[in-house]
Amino acid sequence: MVAVLCLAALCHAQEEVEVAPVKGGVVLIVSAQKSYQLMPGETKLPSFMVECLHKGKHGAGSHLVLFSPGGAVANDSGALGAQSEHAFVMTVNGKKRATAWVSYGDTDTFAYAAKSDEERMQFLQSLLGSTVSIQFKPFLTGTPTTATFDLTKMRDALEHQSECSGQ
C-alpha cells in the first residue's frame, strides 16, 4: 500500500510544473517521467525548463527553452560536450526532428538555439500541450538515453506567471 501511494505521488509530481525564482524572472520546470541510471547506484532525473526574464520596465520579456539531462553529455565523437552546439533528437507528437542546443551556464544545461526570441517562442508553442522526448548520450555511459516530458500543463503555468505572459 505504501509503495502504491509513493508511486501515485511520484506520478502526480511529474505532471506538475515547478516554478522557481531566478535573477530577473522565473523558471518553470518539468521533470522527466522517469530517471535513468548513470552508474550503479546513481540515477539522474532530466528536466525541461522555460526561463522567463524581464527585459526592462516597458520591454517585452524573453523566454529561454532549456534542457538538463542531469549530467554531462557526449557528442557524436564520444567526447565530452565541449563543443558549443549539440544536436538532440526530439520527438513531438510522434514526429522526430533534430534540434540544435547550446551550452547554457554549465556543462549539463542546454538552451534551444534560436536566432531570435520570435523563433524561440514558435518552438516553445509547438511543444506546449504535448508529450516531448529528447534523446541524448550521457558522457559516462555513451548509451543513447531518452527523457520524456509531459508538457500538457506548461501552457497554463506560463500564463499564470507575469514574467512569462507579458502582463
ABEGO torsion letter per residue (X at the ends): XAAAAAAAAAAAAAABBBBBBBBGEBBBBBBBABBBBABBGBBBBBBBBBBBBBAEAABBBBBBBBBBAGEBBBBAAGBBBABABBBBBBBBGGBBBBBBBBBBGBAABBBBBBABAAAAAAAAAAABGBBBBBBBBBAAAGBBBBBBBBAAAAAAAAAABAAAAGX
